[in-house]
Amino acid sequence: MEKFGKSQSVKRTEDVRFLTGEGRYVDDIAPEGSLHAFVFRAPVAHADITELDVSDAAQVEGVHLVATCADLEAAGMNIGLFSSLVQNRDGTKGAQPLRPMLAKGRMRFVGEAVAVVIADTLAQARDAAELIVLEYEELPVKLDIARGGQEIHGEAPDNCAFDWGTGDEAATEAAFQSAARIVAMDVDDNRIIVNSIEPRGCFAEWDGKRLHVANNAQGVWVHKDYLATAFGLEADDIRVTNPDTGGAFGMKAMTYPEYFLAAHGARVLGRPVRWMSERTEAMLSDNGGRDLTSLAELAFDEDNKITAYRVRTKCNLGAYNSQFAQHIQTSLFSRVLMGVYDVQTTWLQVEGYYTNTVQVDAYRGAGRPEAIYVLERIMDRAARELGVDPWELRRINFIKPDAFPYKSATGEMYDVGDFDLVLNRAAVEAQHDGFDARKAADANRGLLRGEGLCYYIESILGDPSETAKVVFEDDGQVSIYVGTQSNGQGHETVYAQFLSDQTGIPASQIVVVQGDSDLIATGGGTGGSRSVTTQNTATLGTVDKITEAFTAFLADEMGVPASEISFDDERFRAEGTNLTPTMLDVAQMARDKGREDLLSHTARTTLPARSYPNGAHVAEVVIDPETGILTVDRYTVVDDFGNLINPMLAEGQVHGGIAQGIGQAVQEHVVYDEDGQLLTASFMDYAMPRAIDMPNISFTSEPVPSTANRMGMKGCGEAGTVGALAAVANAVQDALWDHGVRQADMPFTPHKVWELLQGGKIAAE
């Protein structure tokens, strides 16, 4: 058996129960007799509350509790939701206004939680909410991402949450002053709604001593800590579980008011309380993604080598700081600021602003897609203005293979890379040499064809440490307890497959246990493409412990020194004996001897460094100039994910990421009216990508194994989205360039594309 996995495409074992209705989602498993919570939400974007009377609602038949912010405070709760802060350029901390679990005195976005009604049925709770008396004085609404406007928080003058910078501003300015050529471009990154297939939900139970909260999140431990803070409970008095979760994409990594409201209701009433978001409710209250605008500038020498890069970004935080928001668009954006290009002189300045909209936080990629989108858009623009082929301009500026390990301008240590190798493979797989012929053929039919390239790199994020526990059960099964949380990625399959590869235990006898803070003490959850790399590193550490302990045990059983016993990933072997027991055999031998201590093993490991997935995305679009209708006709991706455990699962992750990227590039877009009302609050108005919108996607693995972990792996969960945005946008720009269009921004809806073409005609006249 090959060491560190056999890289076999194994079908997902969990799909059987998902496809046959046997999934255990949070709304399926709420305790019998649970009460239902309904959240009464702000109807306007900005207003001072002058009256909030819930007395009539509390008298409705079936209603057990109606709570406002004042009630939470009276119960002794800490009502502020956590947020991390960055350091401003002047050394102060970013703004930290209170984000209450229920609106306190003022409503700051449509959909903000104002009160919670808990009743026997959801219908009763909803009907009772109609009787809540809410009076308010409306205030001017702030929607633009800029200084000034009606103040949303007193802690943030001019509505500026932070002003952050990194790099060498003076050296960058000097490089621009001496540059042979300068290219500048404004780049907009449109706001999206995450729209996980399963909306957020939870239930809470209180037995008088311990609190149990189940939610469909991306890990349990962070929520456990927040609940302890909110209720003043000891950690041992709280259990958090995550059942099956139907999509998360970063949005479910954060905490939200509803989890605390359900828990408060359960503690007050002594009965379980459940809450499940409806779709429009989710669109109003889930953290959104992206929503930033950047001015990007590149300085070049006479040989088209980049000498400096400067980006000034303004990002929308929404009405409050969400959990990670300030870091997403600053430090995480900066990690891949210069992508795969050899540039050491950079300056990144990011200003964050509060607006009267729902919060914005991590969405599939967490800062990396935003950074790569800006960089790869301006690289494409630079190629046009410099008169250089876009592929060649990238080759000129690639970090060369002999430069690794390479420390980037923002301090990232890239361990390995061969970007020319990957790009050359992409040219072959995409049939790049045949593009001109395809373009000419379409032109003869009155259609416009464009090709777009994006070369991305990202880094895995989150806690570099993870825990794995392996237990040999009495029934012959083996349980592996993991600190990550599957949201649909196929963890149950890949973790069992990997443990099987390392131990010879049949994968069919391995059960993956996740999402229960009582069963495993620590874990980093899922996010930032960290799961498989960190979790399997911990699994290797646990296998090492098992092997060492079993070897010592077998030394006595086989009558040979431990130093003469080896394990070949299937069986233990020693010279001079015919005994070749498997891991399961040794576990049974230990059980027969009463050695229960040998049946459970745990290891916690820490990655010494991050790994950096990278790859080339090539998109071809076809546009009908008469209607503006755009079709993504061809899509090719060549990825360097290092060594793969299950190539089919990796490809599936890429397909999903590309679909999300195409969705944002072509049709997804959040629209608020001038009063802060969300106009795209249903699937009638918010256009999600459909199967008919997707091309056949060609996926090729071109691995350059990482040196940052024992398996040579790199993360892959977010890579599809990171590369897709710029690949599609650059293809659209390519198709429109010869028709006078010099600036094309997402989303490329038919109406927008048609208008761009009309504007190009006018500019050419």
SULTAFEN-V251550 format. One record per helix or strand of 3 or more residues. SS is the DSSP state (h for helix, s for strand). FROM is the first residue (numbers start at 1). TO is the last residue. If there is no record, write none. Layout:
{{SS/FROM/TO} {SS/FROM/TO}}
This chain:
{{h/15/19} {s/35/41} {s/47/53} {h/55/58} {s/63/67} {h/69/74} {s/113/119} {h/122/129} {s/133/138} {h/157/159} {s/160/167} {h/169/177} {s/181/189} {s/201/206} {s/211/215} {h/221/231} {h/235/237} {s/238/241} {h/251/253} {h/257/269} {s/273/276} {h/279/285} {s/292/300} {s/306/318} {h/325/335} {s/346/354} {h/368/386} {h/390/397} {h/401/403} {h/419/429} {h/432/444} {s/447/457} {s/465/472} {s/478/482} {h/491/503} {h/507/509} {s/510/513} {h/531/558} {h/562/564} {s/565/567} {s/571/574} {h/583/592} {h/596/598} {s/600/606} {s/614/624} {s/630/640} {h/647/666} {h/691/693} {s/697/701} {h/719/737} {h/750/764}}
